[in-house]
Amino acid sequence: MQPFRTLTTRIIPLPRENVDTDQIIPARYLKVTDKAGLGEGLFSSWRYLPDGQPNPEFILNQAEYQDAQILLAGNNFGCGSSREHAPWALAEWGIRAVISTSFADIFRNNALKNGLLPVVVDADTQRRLFAIAEDDLNVQVTIDLASQTLTLPDGSRVAFPIDAFNKTCLLEGLDPLQYLLRHTLEIETYEDARGSSV
């Protein structure tokens, strides 16, 4: 997993409320267990026309957003069914962070385990970001995970929450299993000591 430390990039505004995991990645894409190629299915019901051609009106199909890595979403992003494929698809497309006022718990946990950072901001910051993104397509923001801050184009900073374990894993590029394996010696030492005292 790629470490997440600082990220400066343009934002992709998606001002839709209650975007569920089936809208992020429809069920027909869930047959695979490999992440490769899932980016093609990201938001596919919105990205493609009935004939399979890209919908030029949908933001991910617009040329100016092709290298943007932060999705600015409406409230309650990632609700609906539990599917790890949703953060897989976002990450495979190139998105490294999603900004919203709230995330569904299961989506948030799946995102963190897969190197995708959910950034929770207040409603005023969300509104400001949507307004800024509408005025200037090239506007950039910076996420600094170590300081847990989002820096807006005017230089103002907004703090966002993240627990210590997931912060450490993201900073070091570790999934939970890799984190545990890094502590194999300490675990074995503890188990040996515990076994001798029983």
VOGU-3710 file (C-alpha; in Angstrom, 3 decimals, decimal comma):
1> mqpfrtlttr> 0,000/0,000/0,000  1,336/3,436/-0,914  2,101/5,643/2,106  -0,139/8,685/2,513  1,661/11,711/3,899  0,834/14,924/2,048  -1,277/15,344/-1,059  -1,702/18,519/-3,096  -4,090/18,188/-6,004  -7,186/19,540/-7,659
11> iiplprenvd> -10,567/18,417/-6,360  -13,378/16,649/-8,183  -16,702/18,124/-7,010  -19,542/15,595/-6,815  -22,354/17,443/-5,001  -24,680/14,459/-4,641  -26,122/13,444/-1,295  -26,282/9,881/0,050  -24,097/8,300/-2,625  -24,301/4,610/-1,835
21> tdqiiparyl> -21,838/1,833/-2,569  -23,965/0,490/-5,433  -23,653/3,867/-7,144  -19,906/3,889/-6,468  -19,452/0,396/-7,938  -22,551/-1,496/-9,192  -23,132/-5,095/-8,107  -22,226/-6,522/-11,535  -18,577/-5,663/-10,797  -18,473/-7,618/-7,530
31> kvtdkaglge> -17,657/-10,959/-9,126  -13,942/-10,176/-9,122  -11,538/-10,519/-6,216  -8,790/-8,556/-7,946  -8,680/-4,756/-7,717  -7,231/-4,341/-11,207  -9,682/-2,791/-13,640  -12,287/-1,762/-11,068  -11,624/1,898/-11,857  -13,491/1,358/-15,130
41> glfsswrylp> -16,620/0,492/-13,153  -16,428/3,493/-10,812  -19,746/5,383/-10,953  -20,460/3,454/-14,160  -24,208/4,149/-14,107  -23,392/7,857/-14,296  -20,195/7,698/-16,361  -21,595/5,751/-19,295  -24,568/6,260/-21,593  -26,951/3,351/-22,358
51> dgqpnpefil> -24,909/2,536/-25,494  -21,742/2,194/-23,395  -20,147/5,426/-24,548  -18,743/7,831/-21,922  -21,249/10,429/-20,744  -19,552/13,763/-21,526  -21,640/15,486/-18,857  -20,291/13,383/-15,982  -17,382/14,988/-14,197  -15,004/12,008/-14,236
61> nqaeyqdaqi> -15,157/12,013/-18,029  -14,062/15,641/-18,322  -10,433/16,132/-19,311  -9,601/18,707/-16,645  -10,262/16,225/-13,827  -8,284/13,242/-15,142  -5,326/13,750/-12,801  -7,261/15,051/-9,776  -6,931/12,826/-6,699  -9,422/14,230/-4,182
71> llagnnfgcg> -13,164/13,678/-4,488  -15,353/16,322/-2,839  -18,625/14,564/-2,052  -22,029/15,418/-0,653  -23,216/14,315/2,774  -23,376/10,657/3,866  -20,972/9,291/1,279  -20,590/5,508/0,999  -23,899/4,504/2,552  -25,696/1,301/1,588
81> ssrehapwal> -24,330/-2,217/1,419  -20,932/-3,317/2,630  -18,557/-3,828/-0,284  -14,826/-3,385/-0,175  -14,944/-2,972/-3,947  -16,160/0,633/-3,461  -12,875/2,006/-2,062  -11,002/-0,345/-4,416  -12,712/1,286/-7,407  -12,075/4,823/-6,159
91> aewgiravis> -8,399/4,085/-5,521  -7,991/2,237/-8,821  -9,317/5,287/-10,687  -6,714/7,421/-8,899  -8,603/8,978/-6,007  -6,559/9,024/-2,786  -8,946/10,954/-0,513  -12,643/11,771/-0,247  -13,897/14,888/1,531  -17,410/14,907/2,992
101> tsfadifrnn> -19,291/15,954/6,114  -20,017/12,295/6,910  -19,260/8,755/5,789  -21,023/5,465/6,384  -19,032/3,579/9,031  -18,457/0,433/6,959  -17,309/2,426/3,931  -15,018/4,524/6,121  -13,394/1,443/7,666  -12,978/-0,267/4,280
111> alkngllpvv> -11,467/2,910/2,838  -8,901/3,232/5,605  -7,862/-0,422/5,241  -7,201/0,177/1,552  -5,207/3,410/1,662  -8,104/5,754/0,846  -8,373/8,659/3,293  -11,880/9,828/4,312  -11,646/13,485/5,389  -14,555/14,729/7,512
121> vdadtqrrlf> -15,163/18,483/7,402  -17,918/20,735/8,703  -20,780/21,846/6,441  -19,393/25,374/6,041  -16,030/24,082/4,792  -17,824/21,722/2,419  -19,894/24,600/0,995  -16,784/26,764/0,606  -14,977/24,014/-1,251  -17,874/23,417/-3,645
131> aiaeddlnvq> -18,072/27,161/-4,348  -14,311/27,404/-4,907  -14,288/24,357/-7,214  -17,136/25,827/-9,262  -15,317/29,137/-9,711  -11,906/27,681/-10,599  -11,433/24,225/-12,115  -7,706/24,342/-11,386  -8,000/25,108/-7,684  -5,884/22,878/-5,437
141> vtidlasqtl> -6,042/21,869/-1,797  -3,466/20,133/0,392  -4,041/17,300/2,825  -1,351/16,790/5,461  -2,055/13,564/7,299  0,647/14,006/9,957  -0,913/17,272/11,142  -4,436/16,116/10,215  -5,118/19,331/8,314  -6,740/20,299/5,049
151> tlpdgsrvaf> -5,318/23,531/3,613  -7,719/25,503/1,449  -6,637/27,700/-1,495  -6,737/30,848/0,664  -4,229/29,285/3,071  -6,727/28,594/5,850  -6,473/25,213/7,553  -9,193/22,875/8,711  -8,476/20,004/11,098  -9,971/16,580/10,481
161> pidafnktcl> -10,207/13,534/12,780  -8,550/10,153/12,390  -7,685/7,540/15,001  -4,042/6,844/15,833  -3,961/3,272/14,479  -5,316/4,111/11,019  -3,185/7,249/10,863  -0,052/5,180/11,530  -1,024/2,566/8,939  -1,662/5,203/6,253
171> legldplqyl> 1,499/7,159/6,997  3,579/3,982/6,759  1,683/2,393/3,881  0,553/-0,641/5,874  -2,731/-2,510/5,847  -3,831/-3,985/9,211  -2,295/-7,399/8,472  1,030/-5,861/7,454  0,975/-3,834/10,679  0,508/-6,998/12,750
181> lrhtleiety> 3,195/-8,887/10,860  5,628/-6,071/11,579  5,167/-6,897/15,267  5,606/-10,667/14,937  8,560/-10,818/17,315  6,752/-8,888/20,065  3,652/-11,052/19,627  5,676/-14,265/19,843  7,548/-12,996/22,912  4,253/-12,113/24,601
191> edargssv> 2,701/-15,490/23,732  5,781/-17,357/24,998  5,706/-15,459/28,291  1,964/-15,918/28,631  2,248/-19,645/27,929  4,881/-20,171/30,592  2,764/-18,417/33,216  -0,375/-20,481/32,612
//
